């Protein structure tokens, strides 16, 4: 994977790339949106804690395909309020901590009106690719 950040456009304002180039023949994994629902059925109140669960679930899904966060090529996230962005972004940055600067995924963050249950504040899905 190669991050694409043309010098002719404004640089990303967070830890992501404007675009990503995938190698030919890469295996692709796409996750469903993951919510902040713990294995025991609990849902923490804090957006950061919910996002951590989302990324833990994504880590488990990627492991099933013999992939890690380093293989993520795109992150799509949804939060129910601008106030939840900081907690989500802190969890995302922790998830991507092992990714070097030239190997960051593209990213989209959307503010939505809600999810299937009112206690959910964050949902995250990813695309990943590996040889």
N, C-alpha and C positions, 0 to 999 in steps of 0.2 A: 504494500500500500504506500502511496505517496500523497502527502498533503499538498494541496494546491492553494497558494495565497499570492496571486499576482501583485506585483509592486504597483501596478497602475490603479488599484482600488484600495479603499481604506482597509487597514488590517482588522482582523477579528477583534472584538472587544472583550473576549473571554478565552478560555482554554479550548479552542476548537479550530478547525480549518474551514476556509470558504468552500473548498471542494476536495474530492478524494479520487485518485486514480487507482483502479484495481488491476492486478496482473491478470493476464489471460489465463483461463483455466482454473481460477480460484474457486474453492468450495464456498458457497454462500449460506449463511444462516440468518433468518429473520425471526425475531421473537414477537410474540403477542405483547400487547401493552401489559406491563406489570404494575400492580397497585401495591400500596403499603400494607398488605395483609400478611401478617406473620403466620408461620406454620401452625401455631396454636389457635388461629382465628382472631387474634387480637389486632387492633389497629391503633398504633400510637397517635397521639394528638399532634406532635410537632411535625411540620413538613420535612425537616432534615431526617428525622427518624423514619418517616414513611419512605423517603427517597432512598435511604440506606437499605431498607427491605427490598425496594424495587431493584436496586443494583445487586444485592445478594442473590435474588432470584435469577437475574440475568446472568450472573457469574455461574450459577448452577446449570442453567440452560446451555451456556457456552461450553462448560466443561463436558457436557454430554457429547458435544461435537469436537472435543479435543481442541478447544479454543479458549482464549483469555481476553481480557480487556484490550490487550495489544492488537487483537484482530478486529476490533470494532471499527467500522468505517462510517457509521452514521448513528446519531442519537436523536430520537424525537421525544420530547417531553411535554407534558401538559400539566399546568397548575391551575388551581381555581381562583387565585388572587395574586396580584403583583407582590404582595407581602410574603408569599411563599417561595418566590424566586431565589432569595438568598440561601435558604435552607437546601433547596434542590441543587443549586449550583455548587454549594460546598460538598454535597454528597457526590455529585458528578465529578468534581475535580479530584476527590479522593479515589473514586473508581478509576479515573484515567491517570492517576499519579505515576504509574509505571510506563506510560507512553511518552517517548521522547518528543520534543517540539516538532520535528519534521514528520512525525507519525501520528498526528492527532486526527480524530474523525471530524466529519462535518456535523453540524448540530442545528436543531430547530427547537424553539421553545414557544409554546402557544398558551395563552390564558383562555381557559374554557369556563363555561357556566357551572359545570358539575360533572359528576360521575354516577355510577349505578347506585352508590350509597352516599349519603351526605357527609359521612366522616372521612371519605377519601379526599385528599388534597393534591396528590401527585400521582401521575402515571408516566411510565417510561417504557419505550421500546427501542430496540437497536437492530441494525444490520451489521453483520460481521462477515469477513472473508479471510480464508487461509488456503495455503497450498494443499 
